Amino acid sequence: MSVIDIHSHFVPNGWPDLGEGQPWFKPLSEREAMIMIGETEFRRVGDDCWRAEVRLADMDADGVEAQIVSPTPVFFSYDQPAGQAEKVARIMNDLALEICAPGGERLVPFCQVPLQDPDAACRELERCMAAGHAGVEIGNHVGERDLDDEGIVTFLQHAASLGAPVFVHPWDMPNSPRLDRWMARWLTGMPAETHLSIIAMILGGVFDRVPESLRICFAHGGGSFAFWLGRLENAWHERSDLIATSEKPPSAYVKRFSVDSVVFEPTALRTLVDTLGPTQVMIGSDYPYPLGERPAGEVVRRADFLDHHDRGLILSGNARVFLGRTTSSV
């Protein structure tokens, strides 16, 4: 069965100066570089982040038909003035098109937007969709503003009106001495951030306000949401004075969003499928980063509880719907 990977990232092979305190590119060799923030090393990256031929060779080896290629969240610039964030978005989005161009329809670019300014975000999304991007990746919050913030809801409504799919990726996780060990910010913070954002979409009434045509997907299996939906549902009914802020109980909204499959074990995947349904899960790999899954879709192939039809949906069918491309050509 063909595989469409909806969760991968790129980093350009260099970029113009983005301003003080912003990421810059430090070459280490022809094939490796370091993303720097000031004098601090943020992440070592390889040419699989920017060379289409390397990415395509890995996709061929892994049996991946097509891959959505999204920004690396460190470039979101949500903490910058809106004009600066819009400048960064335009630079990165134009570079994304260059990186993906050699792959044709196999490399599907998603853009980033200055989400702290709804007007600028809508403007950049329109520009990018016209230029060849297929959708948009956003962070799961902007400072203290979650996805039920009025301005972010306005952006989501606009994305729906344009038919632009939205991929939500956690970023800017909480930090503390307890989270500085063992990559705990990534191992616990990322799932918690994603879980919180889905709750904000539900209890903040976002799904009551955006059209059902909005196609939105949350990274990393939706965090811990599927496992704790029962707790949320119980709280909605038992503490309605505080929790029942949505028109319907939380379980009524599980068909309004999708999640990726980056959960690594079939038992965890089964929880996603049992809770959200087989139409709400898509293959994600987090390529090319080391905490991702290689080959993409391995957890789905190992899941013996899936029948042929549902496995096909998760491997590629649902992704075609997410992208608005229901034919076999991606």
N, C-alpha and C positions, 0 to 999 in steps of 0.2 A: 504494500500500500504506500502511496505517496505521503510525504511528510511536509507540512508547512510549519515552520518555526516562527512563532509570533513574538519571541523575546530574545533579541540579540542587540548588541551595542557596537558603536564605532567610536574611534578617536582619530581625528585627522593627523596626517603626517606634518604637523606644524600649523600654526595659525598666526594672524597678526596680533600685536600687543593688545590685550583686552583691558588693560588698566591695572593700577596698583591693587594688590591683593587677589587678583584673578589668576586662574590657572595659566601656566606657560609650559612650553614644550622643551624638554632637555634631551637631545639625542644622546644615546649611549653607544649605538653602533648603527649599521645600515638597517638592522632588523629590530632594534629595541630602542625604547625611549622611556623617560620618566616624566609623568605629569607632576609638575611642581606647583605648589601654592606658596608664594613668597619663597623662603628658603627651605620649606618643608617638603619632603618627598611624599606625594600622595599615593601614586600607584605606578608600578612598572607595567608597561604595555609592549606588545609585540606588533609586528607588521600585519598580523591577522586582524588588527583593528582598522587598518587603512588600505591594505592591498586587496583588491577584489579577487585577484587570481588565487591568493592564498585562501581566502574565505570560500571561494567556489570549489577549490580542491578539497577542503575539509567537508563541505556540504556533499560533494560527490561521494566521498569516503563514508559519510554517515547516512547516505540515502535521503538527503533533504532536497526536496524539489525547489522550495523557495523559502526566503527568510525575510522577516520584517527587521529592518536595521534602524535602531532608535539611538538617540543621543545617550551619552554617559552622563548621569545626573549631576556630576560635579560642575557641569557647564550651565546649569539652569539659571544661575545668577539672580535668584529670587530676592536675595538680600541687597541687591544693588538698586539704584534709582531706575525707574522704568525705562528711561531713554537708553541707559547703558545696557540694560538687560535686552532691550530690543535690538541694539547693535550686535551684541553677542549672538543672539538668536539668528539674525540674518547671516552672520559670518558662518556659523556652524551649519545652518540649514543649506546654504549654498554649497559648502564643502561636502555635505552628505550626498547631494545629488551627484557631485563629481565622483565620489567614492563608489556609489551604487551604479553609475552609468555603465561600466563594463559588464555588469551582470545582467543587463536587460531586465526582463520581468522576474528574474529569479531573486534579485535584491530589491526589496521594496522599502523605500525610505519613509520614515516618520520624522516629523519636524518637532522642534521645541518652540515655546512661545514665552513672552514675558508675562507670566500669569499674574503678577502683582498689579497689572494694569489691564482691566478687561478690554478696553477699547484697543490698546496696542496688541493684546493677545489675539483678539478677533481679526485685527488687520493683518498680523503676520500669518495667521492660519489661512486666511483667504489668499495671500500672496503665495504661500507654499503649496496649497492645493492646486492653484493655477500653474505653478512651476513644475509640478510632477510628483510632489509628495502624496502619499496615499492615506495619511492620518497624522496623529499627533501623540507624542508622549508628554505627560505632565507629571510633576511631583505630587506626592499625596498631601501636601500642605504648603502654605506660604507663610512662614513664621508661625504665628499663633492662629492663623486663619486656616480652617479645615475646609473640606470640599463642600460644606454647606454654606460657606461664605457667599454673600449676595453677589459679589463680583465674579466669583468662580462659577456659580450657578448660571450667571448670564453667559459666561464663556461656553459652558456645557450646552446650553440651549442653542447657541450659535453653531457649535460643532454639529449638533443634531440637524440643524437646518441646512448645513452644507453636506451632510452625509459623511462627515469625517469620523472614522473610528478613533476612540481615545484609549490609550494604554497608560495606566496609572502605575508609577514605580515609586517605591519608598525611597526617601532620601533624608539627609539631615536628621539622623536619629539622635535621641537623647544621649547625653554623655555624663558619665560619673566614674569615680574610681572603680566601682564594682563592675562597670561595663567596659573598662579598658583592658581587661584580661581576656584571653582566649577568643578574640574577635567577637566578644559578646554583643557588641553593638550590631553586628551583622547576624549573629545567630539568634538573638532574642529581640533586638530592637527593630529589625526589618519586619519580621512577622507581626509584632505588636503595632507598628505604624500602619501597616496595611489593614489589619483588623479594625483599628480605630477609624480609619478612613471609610471603610464600608459601613460601619455603624453610623458615622456622620451622614453618609448619603441616605441611610434609612431613617434614623431618628431625627435628622435635620430636615426631613421632608423633601429632599432633593428629587427622589424618584416620583414624588407626588407632583412635582413642578416641571420636570423635563419630560419631553415626549418619549413614548415607548420606542421610538425609532432610534434613540441614542444607543450606539453600540459602544460599550465601555468594558474594559477588561482590567483586572487587577493582577499584578505580578506575584510570583512566589506562592502560587496556590491560594491567593487571598489571605495569606498569613494564617492565623489560627481561627478565622471566622467560622469555617464549616464545623470545626470540632465544638465550638462554643455557641452555635446558633440556639441550641436548646436553653442555655442559660439566659441568653438575650430574650428569647421568646417568653420564658417564665417571668423575667423581670418586667417585660412589657405588660403582662397581665396582672402580676401581683403588686407592682408598684406603678400603677398607671398614673398616679399623681406626678411622677417624675419622668417616667419613661415613655408613656404612650403619646409621643409628640408627632408620630406619623399617622396617616389616615388609616393604615392597616397594620396588623401585627407583622413583625420582621419576616416571618416565613413567607409572607405573601410577595416578597420582593426578590426572591432568589432567582427568578427567571429574567430579571432586569439587568443582570451583569454576568460577565464571564470571568474565569480565572485561568492562569496557565498551569502547566503540569509539573512545575519544578518542585516536586516534593520527594522525589528520589525512591520512595518505597511504594510497592503496590498497595499495602495496607492503608497508607495515607491517601493514595489516589482513590481508593474505594470510598473513603469518607467523603471526598469531594464529589464523586459521581453519585453516591447515595443521597447526599444532602442537596446538591445543586442540580443534579441531572446530567446525563451524558452530553446534552447539547450545550452545556455551559462551561466546558473544559476544553482547552486547546493546548497544543504542544508549545512548550517554551524551553529554551536551553540555557539562557543567560550567556551565550557564546559572546566573546571568547574568554570570559573570565573564569578563574579556577574554581569558583564555588558553583559553577553551572553543571549541566548534565551533558556528557558525551558518551555515545552518540545521542543526538536529540531524539526523544521519544522512546528511549530504552525502558523507562518505567512503564510505559503503555504496552510495549511488546511483552513485558514480563507479567502483565496483569491478566491472569488466567480467568478472572471473573467477567471480563469483557467479551461480548459476542462479536461476531465479525462486523455487524452494522455499527455498533457503538464504538468499536476500535477505529473504524474508518472515519466516523465523525470527529473523534478526538485528534486523530493523526492529521487530518487535513480538511474534512468537510466543514467543521465549525469555523475554521479560519477563513474559508472562502466566504462564508456568510458575514463574518466580522469585517472582512475587507470589501464587502459588497460586490464580490465577484463569484457568482455561483456556478460559472462554467469551469471546465477542467483546466482552462488556461488561466494561470494566476494573474 
